[in-house]
């Protein structure tokens, strides 16, 4: 699944089929907040797992994409 934000809503690609979902600005803000909260929870979990294995990874280190490549999947 791929989710593409646009200025009129979002496009969701599921199994190669595109679905357009119109959104209001408030709905888009709520969606963005949910994505951000999920990312924070993922980082927290990674840090906990890293701390228990004694190999802590600095926050956001995986976001440093200097290769210029587009994310896959």
Buried (B, 14 or more C-beta within 10 A) or exposed (E): EEEEEEEEBBBBEEEEEEEEEEBEEEEBEEBEEEEEEEEEEEBEEBBEEEEEEEEEEEEEEEEEEEEEEEEEE
